[in-house]
Structures are given as structure tokens and as C-alpha cells.
Amino acid sequence: MTIVGIDNGLDGGLVGLSSRTGNIIAKTPMKTLERCGKREVDTYKTYQWILGLDAPPKDLFIAIEEPLRHARSSQAVRSMALSFGKLLGLCEIQGWRHRCVVVRDWQRSMLGTFNKGQSKQKALKIASNIEPLEKWLKSPRAKTPHDGMVDAFLIAHYIKKHEFNFS
């Protein structure tokens, strides 16, 4: 079974993970496009990326992070809801097994406790403990870890732990 963890933000990420071993199969920043001067999730490129994992549809399990109910602006709420809806629709139309994951649930399970505003640092620390050789870079020229891929990796591990009962 291949678990695809999705941090659905525009700067989010996708990580394919083996449900048995927890090994990373593939990872990428979120696929986006521009429409009417605004960025949004590129559903077709996301679909192509998932197909590129070479997992039969019956062996895919997609975990999509649900958007928060509140954000700094109405535009942010719109963007998160649109991204989530497009990804959820993709899973439904393809008949892929999927689960919507609440931010607080996966963070509580995977990160434990952390100070306010420290979730990204804690997530990187936990992800680096699980995959010590992974640098989480968006590209070979990047210098800082990509938060979206880190979160997608931890979302996939959360599903592995809770849906497949492999520690």
C-alpha cells in the first residue's frame, strides 16, 4: 500500500510513503497553477504525480490535511477551502481510498507538545529523526527545508500509525 500524505496549502507538499516500511517513495512541493491572477492547486499535475508512484488504485491511500476553519483573511480561508475541495474531488472521482486529517490530530500524535508558533521547527525535528538523511529541500539549489513536504511526510506517518497499525 502506498500512502500519499498531502499538506494541501499552496506552499504545501505531497509525500508518497510505503505503508509497510515507512520509506519515502517520492516527494514534491504542491503542484500549483495561476488562474485569474491567483495561485491554486493544480489538480491535473497532482493527479499525474500520484499516478507516477506506480501504485495500483486499490493500493493507494490518500491523506489530505483539512483546512483550518479560521485564517488571517477571508482570501486565505477561500484558498485553503478551494485547495482542499479540489484534492478531495480528485480522490472521489478516482475512487481512491482517502481520509481527511485534522491538523490538531496529526500534530498531537506526531509532534506531541510544543510552544505556540513552534510547530514547523518541531515537525522538522521529528521528520529528521525518522529520516535522518533526508534534507527536505524543494530543489537541489534550495537552502532551507520545505515545510509543506515535512508536514506531508508526517501526515503520511500519522496515517501509517493509525490506519495500518504499523509503528
Salt bridges, closest charged atoms under 4 A:
ASP11 OD1 - ARG39 NH2 2.99
GLU40 OE2 - ARG35 NH2 3.01
GLU40 OE2 - LYS86 NZ 2.68
ASP59 OD2 - LYS58 NZ 3.49
ASP105 OD1 - ARG108 NH1 3.61
GLU134 OE2 - LYS27 NZ 3.26
ASP151 OD2 - LYS120 NZ 2.69
GLU163 OE2 - ARG99 NH1 2.70
